[in-house]
Amino acid sequence: MNISRKLGILVFCGVPAIVGGGIVYAVLGSYTPVFIYEILLLFAAGGFISK
């Protein structure tokens, strides 16, 4: 997998991180679930990039 494809995957995962983090905070009202959500997305993105 070339570097441009890896960067595209990171950008694709970055949008849900920003928008989803805001939604999680709005629903639950705390930063702890947001950090958990962001860590799960980080693991998912790392899994896609490692292939």
Beta strands, then each sheet from edge to edge (+ up, - down):
end
